[in-house]
Amino acid sequence: MKQTLPLGERHRDATHVFSKEVAAQVRRIELRTKGLVESLFSGEYHSVFKGRGLEFSDVREYQPGDDVRAIDWNVTARRGHLFVKEYVEERELTALLIVDLSASKEFGTGEKSNALIASEIAAILAFAAAGNNDRVGLLLVTDHVELFVPPDSGRRHVMRLVLELLSFRPSGRGTRLSTALEYASRVLHRRSAIFLVSDFLLDDDTDPEFERAARLVKRDHDLVPIRLTDPGGAVLPNVGLLALVDPETGERLIVDTGSATKRRRYAEGKAAQRDRMTALFREHRMDTVEVSTTEDYVPALIHFFRQRERASR
């Protein structure tokens, strides 16, 4: 589906909800993130872009221990022996936060809705980027692109992103992450770190193009899925007849949760869906942040950054 959303604008049917509660959330996230960025993320945040925020500088002769992936085969062929490319780190890096706001995020068995958790995680990453003087942009998506704010730097810009994250109310209810990835490919003109925050509850009917879009984006960018998992959504409770509503399609059905067979099939279906997505992440070598929505998400983020920092060594 072709997107015609103007840069920096929202979908015409979307809305914003500004309130004292939203203002308090913005302030709370800002205060919490300040300490995290200063004491924990610092160098670990920068390592997310290791080997990504680089620009070509020169070539030199190959030395034992050099990464063979850096060999410049064109120069090597002309000069008759091995040369490698040298890069310098760009001072200004670029990150794009893609946040899935489909209706499935309204569910939540923890203290907060999954939608709020997704927004808070993206807000923390935005502040982390600002603390590193990097450019960061925002892309909100349901079954279409809801809002795109181009990457920029500075505290005022980041505060705008955080306010958008917490006050934005999408027009759509479905999920089509491939649309967001295709849109990001068109608007990002330099290699970037893309954080995709979603529950990844996809199947071939709702988003058959996701794998293709993810593969293409991974080729040009550093794509980091942040998967939200709600333990309460993985099983059916044994409570007899239960009325269920699909939050994205509105479909209603009555399920006899007293049936052990139906509970088992439901759990197996959810596990299989999750396993398929895990296999896709591994196949395309995507470092994934796993977040349980019933637990504090900060340790998962810190673990990811420190794992990346160790790998960069």
N, C-alpha and C positions, 0 to 999 in steps of 0.2 A: 504494500500500500504506500503510495507516494505521500510524503509529508510536505506540507506547504507552510508549516508554522514559522512565522518570522523570527529571526534571531532575537533572543532576549524578551520574547513575549509569551504569554500563556494561551492555552486553548480557549476559544471564545466562550465555552460553556462552563469553564472552571471558575471557582470562586476562592476568596480568601476569608478567613475568620480571624479577626484581630480582637484580642481580649486581654484582660489583666492576667489570666492564666497563661496565655501564650507568652506575654512579656516576662512573666516569672520564670517560665521554662527556658527562655532565651538566656536570661541572666544566670540561672542555675547551671546550664550547660557551659556558659562562658567561664564561670568561676571554677567549675570542676575540671574543665579542659586545660585551663591555664597551668594548673599544677601538674597535670599529666604530661603536657608538652614539655615543660621545663625540666621535670625530674625523670621522666621515663622514656618519652619518644625520642627527642633530640636526634642524635645520630642514627638511631634505629629507623626513624621515619625516612631520613634521607636515603637509607640503604634500599628502600623499596624501589628506588629508581636506578639502582646500581646497574651500570651498563645500558641504561635506557636514556638518561638525560645527557647524552654525549654528542659531540659534534666532531667531525673529522678534522685533524690538524695536519698530519704529515705521514710519511712512511719512513721506515728504517729497516736495516737488515735484521733478519730473524736471529734470535738468540735462544739457546736451550732454555726451556721452561716457559717460553711464550705460548699463549693460547693459539692453537692452530686455526681456530675460527677467525682470527684476526689477519690471516695471511691475505695479502693483496695479490691475487693470481695474475692480474693484468701486468702489474709492475714486475712480478717475478718472471713472467714469460719474456718480457722485454730485456731484462737484465741478466737472466740466466741463473740466478740463485734467489733464495727465499727473501721476501720482504713482508713486513707486517704493517698494518695501519696503526697509527697512533691517534688517540682521541683526547680531547680535553673536556672536562665536565662543564656543562652549561651552568651558568650561575642561576638561571631562572628555569625551573622545571614546571611541568604542567600536569595537573591531575583533573580528572572528570569524575564526578560522583553521579552515578545512575541509580535512582531509587525507584523501586517498584511500589506503586501506590494502589495496586489492584485491590478489589474488595476483600480478598482472602486475608489481607493484613488487618481487617477489623476484628478478626478472631484473636483470642489470646487467653491462655489459662494462667498467665503470670500476673504480676501487679499492674502491668501496662499492656496496652494493645500492641500487637506486633507492628502496626504502622508507626506508632510513636517510637518504638525501639529502633526501627529502621531509620527514622528521621534523626534520632539522637546520635546513632552511630555515624551517619553522614555528617552531622554537625561537628562531631569531634574530629573527624578527618579534615574537615574544612579549616578548623582552628589549627590543626597540626600543620597544614599546608601554609597557613598564614604565618605561623611561628617560624617557618623555614624560609619565609619570603618568596614563596612559590605562587604560581598562578593556579587557580582552581575554578572549575565551572560546575554547573548543576544541570542534570537532565532528569525530569520527573516523567514517569511513564505508567500507563495502564495498558489498554489494548491499542493505544496511540500515544504519541508524544504530547504530554500535557504542558510542559514548560521547559524551555532551554534558556539558561543564563550563561553566556560565553565566559571562558576562563579569564580571570583577572586577578590582581593581587591587592593587598591592602586590607586593613581592618574593616573599613566601611563596606567593602565588597563582601567580605566574609559574613559580616553581620546581616547583610541583605540575604545571603544564601540561607543562613540559619533561620531567619524570619520566614522565608519562603517555605522551608522544610516544615516548620511547625504550624504555619497558618494556612497553607495551601489545601484546598479541597478539590479533588479531581472531578472531571466530568464523566470519565469512563469507569467501568467496574471490572472489565476483563483483564487478561494478562497476555501480552505479546512482546516479550523481551527482544525478539529479533528486530522489531521495529526500532527500538531504542539503539541497538547495536549498529544497525544500518545507518541510522541518523548520525550517530557519533562518528562513523567512518567518513561521512561526508563533511562534517563541520570541523573535525580535528585535522589540522594541516601539519602537525608535528607529532613525533612519537610521544605518547602520553601514558601515564598510569591511569587505568580506568577501574574504579571500584564499583562493582555491580551488586547492590544490596537487594536481596529478594529471598522469598522462601523457595523459589524454583519449583513450584508445584505445577509443572508443565507436562503435557503429553502431546502426542502427534496430532490430536484434534485441535488443541488450543494454540499450539505454536510449532508447527512442523518445520519451520525454517530456522529455529534457534541454533541448532548445531552448526549449520552452514555459516550463519552470521557470526557465531562465536569463533569459529575457525578463522574466518577472514580478519576479524578484529585482532585476534591473538597474533596474527602474522605481522601486523604493523604496530601493535601497542602491547603494553603490559596489562593484561586483563586479570583482575583479581576478584573472583566471586566471593561475596560475603553471604553465606547461607544461614537464614534464620530457621530454626527448627523448634516447633512447639511440641513438647512431649505429649501434651494432652490431645493433639490432633492425630497421633499415630495409632490410637486404639479407641475402640468403642466401649463405653462403660456398660455394665450389665444392669440396665434400668428398665427393662421391659420395652413396651412400644415407645419409640422416640421419633418425634417429628423433626426432620432435617430440612434445611434450606441451603441451596448452593448460593453463597453470597455474590458470585460473579454472574450467574445465569438466572437466578431467581427460581430455579427448579426446586420443587418440593416433593418429598417422599416420606413415607412412614417405614421405619425399620424396626424389626423385632430384635432388639439387642439381647433378649433372653436366649437367643439361639447361639450356641457356642460356635457353630459352623460359620454363621455370618460374621461373628466377631473375629474369628480366625482369618477369614477371607479378606475382611477389611484391613486387618493388620498386615497381612501378606501383600496386599495391593499397595499399601503405603510404603512398605519396606522395599518392594520392587521398584517403585517410582523413584525413591531416594537412591537406590543402588544404581539405577540407570544414569542418573545425573552425576553421581560420584564417578562412575566409569568414564563419562564424557570429560569431566574435569581432569582426570588422570591421563586420559588419552592425549589431550591437548596440553598437558603439562601446565595446568593452571594451579598456582598456589591458592588454596581456599581457606577462608576464615570461617570456622564453624561456630555458630552462636546459638546457645539454647536460650529461648525467650523467657524461661523461668529462672535464669541465673544472671548474675552481673556480666555484662558483655565486655567490660574493660579488660579483664584478664585474657580473654580470647584475642583481643586486638594487640595487647602487649606481647603475647606469645608469638603472634604472627610477625610483628616487627622484629623481635629478637631472633626468631628463626631465620628471617631474611638476612638480618645483619650477620649471623653466623655463616650462612651460605655464601655471602658476598666475600668472605675471607678466603 
